[in-house]
Amino acid sequence: MTKWLAIILFLVAYYFIIFKKEKASVTTFLIGLMIGLLKIGNVKIENASEFIDFNTISLLIGMMIIVSVLKSTGFFQFVAVKIVKFSKSNIYKLLFLLYTIIFIFSAFLDNVTTIILFTPIILLISDSAEIDPKPIMFLAIISSNIGGLSTVIGDPPNILIGSTAKISFIEFLANMFLPSVIAFFIITLYIIKTLKFSTQINSKLKDFIQIEANTLITDRKLLKRSIITFILVIIGFILHEYVDYELSLIALTGAAFLLLLSNKNFETISKDIEWDTIFFFIGLFSITYSLEVIGLNNFIANQFLHSNLSEVSIVILLFIISFFLSGFVGAVPSTMILIPVIQKLVINGLSHNLWWSIALGAGFGGNLTPVGAASNIVGLSLLEKHQQKHINFLHYIKTTAVPLSFSFVIAIIYLLLKESL
């Protein structure tokens, strides 16, 4: 009976995750609580640390606070205007620079924040140049997700993988930076090349670059303090394995220190924390734990262990599963399903590269559909609100299918090379 209850609650949660995105966080959290009420496993508040990864939750909250303070200084608007000025009104150069900055920012900020910060700039540029913002926005979302793949703090699935597998900031960067950068440049150059713009667009952008970037900075003193704190936190991430501090402790310390310097408190900053994401994670931790209790994850892992597949075949197969599951179910829930499976496979002697297979699957596969990642949902909803027009599900897939096939092939080649070394 316990097994069937856990499976039913799991299916209900994933129905809302896939088809009712606007209610997914509340529903997932509620189902997580119901698992405790129905006494499935050892889901009790006093035992929360056994099934909730507080390292992941704390890291997310710490980075959200730091980004919020930095955003309040006008820093991101300043960067955007500087990009436009540096491009000298050349639309192709402008887009390449814009996507590069989005890629870099997403490696150190969460994808949703990056998209929220840059979407108004993308829409302003599109309106100024009088061009269709859809393909430009689609590539911005892809750039954000690929950039997030490159570091352990850049994307929620990476945080989950890094926390579970005890992968350091440097190790994650060393393994994921190369495929991320290669995929980014190939996809960006391909899409920009396919975009056909009138020569009149460059002259239309000249009015836009008349904005004085320095006037966008609202608090120079706080900006300097925020940048210094942010840099120190990143340095802490790089050194954390040598000083034996958790990433979450470093992020929360930086966040608290910056709040003190900015004369802000937790109440004023709370509106910028993505509470939906936090409670969504807590619910998912409970749900996936219940699957472990009933032995589902062990069952899946055993199918791989007792199969006749070679180790390299299992690595590639799990990447493919992660890629498509992330695209249609969501990168975060898919990763949480697969993590216990990978744990058992690695414990039983299979390749450590299995962690990279699901990281690549989540990072690249999350771009596959409009619901693959939270940044997709947020970015497209902002675009729909701006255009007062619904973005067709199939239109997004048709636009992104070819460039995403590049990332799919790049990931497989990369994993094959790692397995052969």
N, C-alpha and C positions, 0 to 999 in steps of 0.2 A: 504493500500500500504506500509506504514512504517513497519508494522508487517512482511510482506512477504520479504521486503528488508533485514531486520535484520536476519530473518531465513536463507535466501539464503547466506548472507555473513558469517553467523555462520557455515553453512555446507561447504562452500568453505574453510574456515579457518581450519576446522577439517579434511577435505580431505588432506590438506598439512601436518597437524600435524601427521596424521596416516600414509600416504603413501609417503610423500615427506619430510622426516625429515630434509634433508640438506637445504631445502628452508623454513622451518616452521617459523623461527624467523622473517625473512624479510617479508614473506607473511602475517603473523599474525599482525605485526606492520603496514603494509600497509592497511590491512583491518580495523584495528583500526582507522586509519586516514580517510579512506573512510566513516566510520560511522559518523565522524564529518562533512565531506564534504557533505554528503547526509542529514545532519541535523536530524539524528535519536536520539531523546532525547536531552539532554543538553550537548553533547560532544563538548566542546570548550576548547581551550588551557587555557583560563582565568579561566575556571571552572574545571581544571584538578584534583584538590584535591577532587572533589566530586566523582570521579569514579576511580582514580588511588590511590592505597594504597602506599603512599610514605614512610611509616614506613617500609613496606616490602622491597621496592626497596633500601632504604638507609641502612637497616640492611645487605642486601646481598652485597652491594658495600663495606661497612665497613669491613665485615669479609673477603671478597676477598683480600682487601689491606693488612690486617694483615697476612693472610696466605701467600701472595706473599713475604712479607718481611721475614717471618720466613723460607720460602722455600729457599730463596737466601743464607741462612747461612749454608745449608747442613744438617740441623737438621733431616729431614725425612730420608735421606740416612743413617745417623748415627744410627737412631732408627732401621732401617731395618737390618743393619749388626749386631747390638747388639742382635736382635731377633735370627738370624741364629746362632750366637756364643752361646747364652744362651741355645739353643736347643741341642747343642753338636752333630750336624749333624744327629739327629734323625728326619726323614722326617715327621712322624706323630706329634711329639711334635712341630716341626717347623711350620707346617701348623696351628695347634691349636693356637699357640702363635701369628702367623701372622694375623689370622682372628680375634683374640681377640683385637689386636692393631687396626686393621681396624675398628672394631666395636666401639671402644672407640674414635678414631679420628673422625669418621663420626658423632658422637654425638655432636661434637663441631666445626667441619668444614663442608663445604658442601660436599655432596657425590661425585660430579664430581671431585673436587680437590683431595679428598682422593684416588679415583681410579686412577687418573692421576699420583699421587705420588707413589703409590704402584705397579702399573702394570709393570713398568720396573724391579722391584725387583722380582715379581712373574715370569716374563719371564726369568730373569737371573737364578733364582733357578731351574726352569723347564729345561732350557737348560743345566745347570750344572749337574742336576740329570738325564738328558736324559729321561724325562717323558712328557706325553701329557699335555700341559698347559690348555686345555679347561675346564675340570672339576674343576681344581684349580681356574681358573679365574671366573667361574660361581659362585662358593661359595664366592669368594672375593666380587663380585657384591652384592650377597644376604646379606652378612655380613655388607656391607656398607649401604645398604638400611634399614636393620633392626636397625643398630646402629643409623642411622639418625632419625628413628622414635622415639627414646627415649627422645629427648629434643626438645624444641620449635625452636631452631636454627639449628637443625641437618639436616633438610630437607625442601625444599621450601614449600611443602603443609603445614607443621607444622607452618612455619612462617605466612602463609596466615591465617590459623585457629587461631593461637595465637593472631594475630593482630586484626582480626575481632571480636573474642569472648572475647578479653581482658583477655586472660589466661596468668598468670605469668609463669616465668621460673620454679619456684618451683612446682607450681600446675601441669604443664605439665609433668615435670619429675616424680612427685609422682604418676601420673596416667598411664604413658606410659612406665616407666622403667621396671616394673615387666613383662608385656607381651613380651617386647622386649628381655629381658635377657633370659626368659624361651624359647622363640622361637629360639634365637641364639644358645643356648647350645644344644637343641634337634636337630636342623637342622645340626649344625656343627659336632656333634658327629656321627649323622647318616651318613652324606656324607663321613667323614673321614674314618668311619668304612667300607664303601662300596668301598673305593679306595684300590686297591691291588698293593703294590709296592714290587719290588725285594729287597733283603737284600743288594745288591750291591749299591743301591742308596745312602745309608748312607756314604759309603766310597767315592763316587763321590762328595759328598758335602763338604768333608774335605778341598778340594782345595779352595772352596769358602770362608771358614771361616778364611783363612789366611789374609784377608783384615784387615788392621788396622783401626778400626772405627774412631778413633780420627783424622785421616788424612782427613776425609771427611768434617770436620767442616772448613768452609772457613773464618768465621769471628766470633771469640769467643765473642768479646765484644758486637757485634750486637745480637748474639744469646741470651746472658743473658738479654739484654734489651727487646728483642722480647718476650721471655718467661715471663718475669715480666709483660710486658704490656698485654700479652694474659691472664695471670692469673687475673690481675686487671679487665680486661673486663668481664671475666666470673664471678668474684665476683660481679661486677656491675649488671650483668644479674640476679644474685640470689637476689640482694637487690633492684632491680629496682622498685618493687611495693611499697616498704617501703619509698623510697626517691622520688617517683613520677617522674621518668625519663623514657622515652621510650627506648626500646632496641636499636632502631636505633641511638638515640643520643649517647648512651654509646659506640656502635660499631664505629661510625664515629669519636668520640672523641679519642678513642684508636688508630684508624687508622691514624688520622692526627698527633697525638703525636708520633707514631712510625715512620711515614714518616720523621718527623723533626729529630728524633734521628738517623735515618739511612742515613741522607743527600740525600734522594730521593725526587722526586717531583711527581706530578700527571701525568706528561707526561711520565716519565720513568716507572711508575708503571702501566700505562694504558694498556699495552700489556698483563698483567696478569689478567685483569678484564674481565669476561665473558660477553662481551657486547651483544652477541646473547641472552643470558639468560635475561638480563635486558630489552632489547627491546621486547623480546617475552612476558615478563610479562606485559609491558605497553600496548601492543596490546591486550592481553587477557583481561586486566582490561576493556578496551573500549568495547570489544565484549560482555563480560558477563554483563556489564552495560546496553547495548542495549537490552539484553534479559529481564532484569528487567523492562526496560521502556515499552516493549510491553506486559509485564505481564506473560511471560512464567514461570518464577520461582514461581510466586504466584499460577499459575494454578497447577503446580506439587505439591506444598506444600498443596494446598487445597484438592487434591486427597487423601493425607495422612490424613488430618484433618477430612475429611468427610467420611473416610472409617470406617469399623467396626473392624479394626485391633487394638489389644492392644498396649500399649506403648512399651512393650518389643519387640513385633513383628516388630514394625516400626524401632526400634533401630537395630535389627538384619538384617532386610530387607535392610536398608540403608547401613549397612556395606557390605552386599553381592553386592549391586549395585556398591558401591565405589570400592570394591575389583576387580571386573571384568572390570568395566569401566576404572580403573587405569591401568590394565594390557594391555588392547587393544587400549585405546585412549591415555593414559598417565596420570600419577599421578597428575601433576600440572593442566592441563586443566580440568580434572574430578573434582578435588577439587574445582576449581573456579566455576564450574557449580553448585555444590551441596551446597556451602556455603550460598548463599541467601535462598535456600530452608530450610536449617537447621535453619538459623536466624529466619525465620517466624514461624517454628514449635516450637522453644524454646520460642519465644515471646508469643505464644499462649498456653504456659504452659506445653509443652512436655519436656521430660527429657534432662538435660544438657549432659547426656551421648551420645547424638547424635553427639556431637563434637568428642568424642573419637571413635565413630563408623566410621566416615569418615577418621579420622587420621589413624586408624588401617587399614582401607580399602586401603588407598593410600600407606602406608608404606609397607604392606605385598603384596598388589596387584600389586605394581610397579615391583615386582620380577617375575611376571607371564610370561612375554614375553620379547624378546630383545628390544622392544620399550616402555616398561612400565615406565621407568625412564631415565633421561638424563645420569645417571651413567652407565646404561646398554648399551646405544648407544655408549658412549665414550669408555668404557672398551672393548666392543666387536670389535669396529673398530680398536683399538690398537692391539688387538689379531689377527684380520684378516690381518692387515698390517705386523705383525711379521711373521705369518705363510704363508702369501701369499695365503690364502685359505678362501673362504666364510664360515661363520658360518650359518648353516642351521637353519631356524626359528623353525621348528618342533623338531630338535635335541636339541635345548635349552629347549623347553617346556618339552620334554620327560625326560630330565636330571633333571629338577627342579620340575616336577609335584608332586612327592611323598614328598620331603621335604617341599614344599610350602603348601601341604595339612595339614601338622602339624601346620603351622602358622595359617591357615584358622580355624582349630578346636580350637586352643588356643585362638584366638580372640573371637570366638563365646562364648566359656566357660567363658572367662573373662568378656565379656559384660553382659552375663546372671547373673554372680555373682554380678556385680556392680548394675544391676537393682534390684536384690533381697535384697540388703543392704539398 
